[in-house]
């Protein structure tokens, strides 16, 4: 069970974050970036899972610029509302908020992992932010549009083969622009990591998690 902390950004915005602690000495810190549904029960469970693996996991409330405490489910109405809220947040502000969460874990080797909207932000963490060691993005729909950006840090990407919101041509564009970036495709659709969604695919989620944990162990352990 984690706790809620306060985070302040470089532009004076204040947001909260769900912070989960490991039982022993931390292996590092992970900033967990939400989908378009807020820091809901799923994202808190993801953070708790990383804490169980030895990381201090911090999930910043990226929707706090619109309003505090926004938590959505996965109904069609929630999807529509989540998209509307996300559209009200400037992307640069979201990157700024993510950077503040990275700074909140100062003193630890830090990685970023994000899902859906957060997957795109994880890519931006790798290309735009300092102060971290690695980033992992799950099915980030904006990544193909940002394929011309160059990662400053090691980054790994996960996509679903049948993700209707991210055509495979977009994934191929990222692969062509960054042949050294490990990019994995799964026999699954969008949101395959979330057990609360109909698109959840247990086998794909498990394999992606194993790869993600190995990636962070490699890049954070010796930092």
C-alpha positions as CSV (number, residue, x, y, z in Angstrom):
1,X,0.0,0.0,0.0
2,X,1.5,3.3,-1.1
3,X,1.1,6.9,0.2
4,X,0.2,10.2,-1.5
5,X,2.9,12.8,-1.8
6,X,3.1,16.3,-3.1
7,X,5.2,17.2,-6.2
8,X,6.0,20.7,-7.5
9,X,7.0,21.5,-11.1
10,X,9.4,24.1,-12.4
11,X,6.5,26.3,-13.4
12,X,5.0,26.2,-9.9
13,X,2.3,23.7,-10.6
14,X,1.5,21.3,-7.7
15,X,0.4,17.8,-8.2
16,X,0.2,14.7,-6.2
17,X,1.7,11.3,-6.7
18,X,1.2,7.7,-5.5
19,X,4.4,6.5,-4.0
20,X,5.0,2.8,-3.2
21,X,8.1,1.7,-1.3
22,X,9.9,-1.6,-1.5
23,X,10.3,-3.7,1.7
24,X,14.1,-3.5,1.6
25,X,16.8,-1.2,0.2
26,X,15.6,0.1,-3.1
27,X,17.2,-1.1,-6.4
28,X,16.2,2.3,-7.9
29,X,13.2,4.5,-8.6
30,X,10.6,4.1,-11.3
31,X,8.2,6.9,-12.4
32,X,5.0,5.2,-13.5
33,X,3.0,7.3,-16.1
34,X,-0.7,6.7,-16.3
35,X,-3.0,6.0,-19.1
36,X,-5.8,8.5,-19.9
37,X,-7.7,7.2,-16.9
38,X,-5.8,8.9,-14.1
39,X,-3.9,7.3,-11.2
40,X,-6.7,4.7,-10.7
41,X,-6.7,1.4,-9.0
42,X,-4.9,-0.3,-12.0
43,X,-2.0,2.2,-12.0
44,X,-1.7,2.0,-8.2
45,X,-1.5,-1.8,-8.6
46,X,1.2,-1.4,-11.3
47,X,3.2,0.8,-8.9
48,X,2.8,-1.7,-6.1
49,X,4.0,-4.4,-8.4
50,X,7.2,-2.6,-9.2
51,X,7.7,-1.8,-5.5
52,X,7.4,-5.6,-4.8
53,X,10.3,-6.0,-7.3
54,X,12.5,-3.6,-5.2
55,X,11.8,-0.2,-6.7
56,X,10.5,3.0,-5.3
57,X,7.6,3.5,-7.6
58,X,6.0,6.9,-8.1
59,X,2.9,7.5,-10.2
60,X,2.3,11.3,-10.6
61,X,-1.3,12.5,-11.1
62,X,-0.9,13.8,-14.6
63,X,-4.5,15.0,-14.7
64,X,-4.1,17.3,-11.8
65,X,-3.7,20.3,-14.1
66,X,-7.4,19.8,-15.0
67,X,-8.6,18.8,-11.5
68,X,-7.5,16.8,-8.5
69,X,-8.3,13.2,-7.8
70,X,-9.4,12.2,-11.3
71,X,-9.9,8.5,-11.5
72,X,-11.7,6.8,-14.4
73,X,-12.7,3.3,-15.3
74,X,-12.7,1.6,-18.7
75,X,-16.2,2.0,-20.0
76,X,-16.7,3.7,-23.4
77,X,-17.9,6.8,-21.5
78,X,-14.7,6.8,-19.4
79,X,-12.6,6.5,-22.5
80,X,-14.3,9.5,-24.0
81,X,-13.9,11.5,-20.8
82,X,-10.3,10.5,-20.5
83,X,-9.6,11.6,-24.1
84,X,-11.3,14.9,-23.4
85,X,-9.2,15.6,-20.3
86,X,-6.0,14.6,-22.0
87,X,-6.7,17.0,-24.8
88,X,-6.9,19.9,-22.3
89,X,-3.4,19.3,-21.1
90,X,-0.5,20.8,-23.1
91,X,2.0,18.0,-24.0
92,X,4.9,20.1,-22.8
93,X,3.2,20.6,-19.4
94,X,2.8,16.8,-19.2
95,X,6.5,16.4,-19.9
96,X,7.3,19.0,-17.2
97,X,5.1,17.2,-14.7
98,X,6.9,13.9,-15.5
99,X,10.2,15.6,-15.1
100,X,9.2,16.8,-11.6
101,X,8.4,13.2,-10.7
102,X,11.8,12.1,-11.9
103,X,13.4,14.9,-9.7
104,X,11.3,13.7,-6.7
105,X,13.3,10.4,-6.8
106,X,16.6,12.2,-6.8
107,X,19.3,10.2,-5.1
108,X,18.2,7.0,-6.9
109,X,18.9,5.7,-10.4
110,X,15.6,6.5,-12.0
111,X,13.7,4.9,-14.9
112,X,10.3,5.9,-16.4
113,X,7.6,3.4,-17.5
114,X,4.4,4.5,-19.1
115,X,1.2,3.1,-20.6
116,X,-1.0,4.4,-23.4
117,X,-0.7,8.2,-23.1
118,X,2.0,7.5,-20.6
119,X,3.8,5.3,-23.2
120,X,4.2,8.3,-25.4
121,X,5.4,10.3,-22.5
122,X,7.9,7.6,-21.6
123,X,9.4,8.1,-25.1
124,X,9.6,11.8,-24.5
125,X,11.3,11.1,-21.2
126,X,14.0,9.3,-23.1
127,X,14.3,12.1,-25.7
128,X,13.8,15.2,-23.7
129,X,14.6,14.7,-20.0
130,X,17.8,14.5,-18.0
131,X,18.2,12.7,-14.7
132,X,17.1,9.2,-15.7
133,X,18.8,6.0,-16.8
134,X,16.2,4.3,-18.9
135,X,12.6,4.4,-20.2
136,X,10.0,1.9,-21.3
137,X,6.8,2.7,-23.2
138,X,3.8,0.6,-23.7
139,X,1.6,1.2,-26.8
140,X,2.2,5.0,-27.0
141,X,0.1,6.3,-29.8
142,X,2.0,9.5,-30.3
143,X,5.4,7.9,-30.6
144,X,5.3,7.5,-34.5
145,X,4.7,11.2,-34.7
146,X,7.8,11.8,-32.6
147,X,10.0,9.3,-34.4
148,X,12.4,12.0,-35.5
149,X,13.4,12.7,-31.8
150,X,16.6,11.1,-30.6
151,X,16.7,9.2,-27.3
152,X,19.2,10.5,-24.8
153,X,18.8,7.4,-22.7
154,X,18.2,3.7,-23.3
155,X,14.5,3.0,-24.2
156,X,12.4,0.0,-24.9
157,X,9.0,-0.1,-26.6
158,X,6.1,-2.5,-26.5
159,X,3.2,-2.5,-29.1
160,X,0.2,-4.8,-29.9
161,X,0.0,-6.2,-33.4
162,X,-3.8,-5.7,-33.5
163,X,-3.8,-2.3,-31.9
164,X,-6.3,-0.4,-34.0
165,X,-5.1,3.0,-32.6
166,X,-1.5,2.4,-33.6
167,X,-1.2,1.0,-37.1
168,X,1.8,-1.2,-37.8
169,X,3.1,1.3,-40.3
170,X,3.6,3.7,-37.4
171,X,5.6,1.0,-35.5
172,X,7.6,0.3,-38.6
173,X,8.4,4.1,-38.9
174,X,9.8,4.1,-35.4
175,X,11.8,0.9,-36.1
176,X,13.3,2.4,-39.3
177,X,14.3,5.6,-37.5
178,X,15.8,3.9,-34.5
179,X,17.1,0.4,-35.4
180,X,19.0,0.2,-32.1
181,X,15.9,0.6,-30.0
182,X,14.4,-2.7,-28.8
183,X,10.8,-2.7,-30.0
184,X,8.6,-5.7,-29.3
185,X,5.3,-6.7,-30.9
186,X,2.7,-8.9,-29.2
187,X,-0.3,-10.8,-30.4
188,X,-2.6,-8.4,-28.6
189,X,-4.4,-5.1,-28.9
190,X,-4.2,-1.7,-27.2
191,X,-4.1,-1.8,-23.4
192,X,-3.0,-5.5,-23.3
193,X,-1.2,-4.9,-19.9
194,X,-4.3,-3.8,-18.1
195,X,-6.2,-6.6,-16.4
196,X,-9.3,-4.3,-16.0
197,X,-9.7,-3.9,-19.8
198,X,-11.3,-6.3,-22.2
199,X,-8.1,-6.1,-24.3
200,X,-6.0,-7.6,-21.5
201,X,-3.8,-10.4,-22.7
202,X,-2.2,-12.2,-19.8
203,X,0.6,-13.9,-21.8
204,X,1.6,-10.7,-23.6
205,X,1.5,-8.7,-20.3
206,X,3.7,-11.3,-18.5
207,X,6.3,-11.4,-21.3
208,X,6.4,-7.6,-21.6
209,X,6.8,-7.2,-17.9
210,X,9.7,-9.7,-17.8
211,X,11.4,-7.8,-20.6
212,X,10.7,-4.5,-18.8
213,X,12.1,-5.7,-15.5
214,X,15.2,-7.1,-17.2
215,X,15.8,-3.8,-19.0
216,X,15.5,-1.8,-15.8
217,X,17.7,-4.3,-13.9
218,X,20.4,-3.8,-16.6
219,X,20.3,0.0,-16.8
220,X,19.6,0.9,-13.2
221,X,21.5,-1.7,-11.2
222,X,25.0,-0.4,-12.0
223,X,24.1,3.3,-11.9
